Amino acid sequence: MRHTHISHALAAGAPLETVKQNAGHASLDTTTRYVTTEDARRMAAMKRFFEGDNA
């Protein structure tokens, strides 16, 4: 049930950080495993942008 909740929450657009905290994950990497491929690509692009690697 826990994994289903995480997957459904992320698919519904819940913020990754909120889902991470609710799941009790120590790392965003753990929570990100539940993100679909398309969403994962989008998150990776945004992460690169905010880290300054947007060349």
N, C-alpha and C positions, 0 to 999 in steps of 0.2 A: 504494500500500500504506500509506503514511504516513497519508493521510486516513482510510482505512478503519480503521486501528488507533485513531486518535483517536476516531472516531465510535463504534466498538464499546466502547472503554474507558469512555467517558462513559455509554453506554447501560447498561453493566454496573454502573454506580455508582461508578466510580473517582473520587476527589476531583478536582475541576476544577483545583486548584492543582498536583496531581501530574501530571496529563495535560499541563498547560501547560509544566511544567518538562521533562517527557520529550520533548515536541514541540519544545522550544527556542523557544517563542513568547516575545516580549518583553512582551506584553500579554495579560491575561485576555480582553480583547475579541476577540482573534484566536481563542482556543480556544473561546470561547462560541459562535462561529458554528457549531460542530459539534453543539451541544446541540439536542435536539428542541424544538418549540414549547412543549409542556407543561412540560418541564424548564426551559426558558428563563424561562417565567412564574414558576415556583417560585423560581428563583435570583434573579430580579429582585425578588420580594417579600422574600426573605431579605436581599438587599443593602440594600433600603430600610429594613428593620427594624434591621439592625445599624448603619446610618448614622444612625439616629435619626429617620427620616422615616416613622414607622409610624402616622401619624394617619389 
